[in-house]
Amino acid sequence: MENNKTPDPSHKSEEELNQKTQDPTGFTESYWNDKRAKLKKKYPDLMDEDLQYQEGNDAELMKRLQKKLGKTEVEIRNLIDML
């Protein structure tokens, strides 16, 4: 029996997310400003300190969000991409 299920284009594989993680440029300022506002709206408990980001250094941001939201880095990156 053939599997005709079309992959969900909105779901990124762990490999795709890891490639983005290895991107030395990280998020752009305008991209992050948009996503930060949407995250604050979705998760009102997030403080400005939780969402601070220095361009090119998303590792610290991911650690803070993992701790605050109780999600894995892959889950957080998927969440940010979907906002």
C-alpha positions as a Markdown table, in Angstrom:
| # | Residue | x | y | z |
|---|---|---|---|---|
| 1 | Met | 0.0 | 0.0 | 0.0 |
| 2 | Glu | 1.4 | 3.4 | -1.0 |
| 3 | Asn | 1.6 | 6.3 | 1.4 |
| 4 | Asn | 0.1 | 9.3 | -0.4 |
| 5 | Lys | 0.3 | 11.6 | 2.6 |
| 6 | Thr | 1.7 | 15.0 | 1.6 |
| 7 | Pro | 4.2 | 16.3 | 4.0 |
| 8 | Asp | 3.2 | 19.3 | 6.0 |
| 9 | Pro | 5.3 | 22.2 | 4.6 |
| 10 | Ser | 4.9 | 24.2 | 7.8 |
| 11 | His | 6.7 | 21.5 | 9.9 |
| 12 | Lys | 10.5 | 21.7 | 9.7 |
| 13 | Ser | 12.6 | 18.6 | 10.3 |
| 14 | Glu | 15.1 | 18.6 | 13.0 |
| 15 | Glu | 17.9 | 18.6 | 10.4 |
| 16 | Glu | 16.4 | 21.8 | 8.7 |
| 17 | Leu | 16.2 | 23.5 | 12.1 |
| 18 | Asn | 19.8 | 22.4 | 13.0 |
| 19 | Gln | 21.0 | 24.0 | 9.8 |
| 20 | Lys | 19.3 | 27.2 | 10.8 |
| 21 | Thr | 20.9 | 27.0 | 14.2 |
| 22 | Gln | 24.4 | 26.7 | 12.6 |
| 23 | Asp | 23.7 | 29.8 | 10.5 |
| 24 | Pro | 26.2 | 32.3 | 12.0 |
| 25 | Thr | 24.0 | 35.3 | 11.1 |
| 26 | Gly | 21.0 | 34.1 | 13.2 |
| 27 | Phe | 17.9 | 36.3 | 13.1 |
| 28 | Thr | 17.9 | 39.7 | 11.5 |
| 29 | Glu | 16.8 | 42.6 | 13.7 |
| 30 | Ser | 13.6 | 43.3 | 11.8 |
| 31 | Tyr | 12.7 | 39.6 | 11.7 |
| 32 | Trp | 13.3 | 39.3 | 15.5 |
| 33 | Asn | 11.4 | 42.5 | 16.3 |
| 34 | Asp | 8.3 | 41.1 | 14.6 |
| 35 | Lys | 8.6 | 37.6 | 16.2 |
| 36 | Arg | 9.3 | 39.1 | 19.6 |
| 37 | Ala | 6.1 | 41.1 | 19.6 |
| 38 | Lys | 4.1 | 38.0 | 18.5 |
| 39 | Leu | 5.8 | 35.9 | 21.2 |
| 40 | Lys | 4.9 | 38.5 | 23.9 |
| 41 | Lys | 1.3 | 38.5 | 22.8 |
| 42 | Lys | 1.1 | 34.6 | 22.8 |
| 43 | Tyr | 3.0 | 34.3 | 26.0 |
| 44 | Pro | 2.3 | 37.3 | 28.2 |
| 45 | Asp | 4.6 | 35.9 | 31.0 |
| 46 | Leu | 7.6 | 36.5 | 28.8 |
| 47 | Met | 9.5 | 39.6 | 30.0 |
| 48 | Asp | 11.7 | 41.9 | 27.8 |
| 49 | Glu | 14.7 | 40.3 | 29.4 |
| 50 | Asp | 13.6 | 36.9 | 28.2 |
| 51 | Leu | 13.4 | 38.2 | 24.6 |
| 52 | Gln | 16.6 | 40.1 | 24.4 |
| 53 | Tyr | 18.6 | 39.2 | 21.3 |
| 54 | Gln | 22.0 | 40.2 | 20.0 |
| 55 | Glu | 22.2 | 39.7 | 16.3 |
| 56 | Gly | 24.2 | 36.6 | 15.4 |
| 57 | Asn | 24.0 | 35.1 | 18.9 |
| 58 | Asp | 20.7 | 33.2 | 19.2 |
| 59 | Ala | 22.0 | 30.5 | 21.5 |
| 60 | Glu | 21.5 | 32.5 | 24.6 |
| 61 | Leu | 18.0 | 33.5 | 23.5 |
| 62 | Met | 17.1 | 29.9 | 22.9 |
| 63 | Lys | 18.4 | 28.9 | 26.3 |
| 64 | Arg | 16.2 | 31.6 | 28.0 |
| 65 | Leu | 13.1 | 30.6 | 26.0 |
| 66 | Gln | 13.7 | 26.9 | 26.7 |
| 67 | Lys | 13.8 | 27.5 | 30.4 |
| 68 | Lys | 10.9 | 29.9 | 30.5 |
| 69 | Leu | 8.6 | 28.0 | 28.2 |
| 70 | Gly | 9.7 | 24.4 | 29.1 |
| 71 | Lys | 10.1 | 23.5 | 25.4 |
| 72 | Thr | 13.0 | 22.1 | 23.4 |
| 73 | Glu | 15.0 | 24.3 | 21.0 |
| 74 | Val | 13.4 | 22.6 | 18.0 |
| 75 | Glu | 9.9 | 23.3 | 19.4 |
| 76 | Ile | 10.8 | 27.0 | 20.0 |
| 77 | Arg | 12.3 | 27.4 | 16.5 |
| 78 | Asn | 9.1 | 25.8 | 15.0 |
| 79 | Leu | 7.0 | 28.1 | 17.2 |
| 80 | Ile | 8.9 | 31.2 | 16.1 |
| 81 | Asp | 8.8 | 30.2 | 12.4 |
| 82 | Met | 5.0 | 29.7 | 12.7 |
| 83 | Leu | 4.3 | 33.1 | 14.2 |
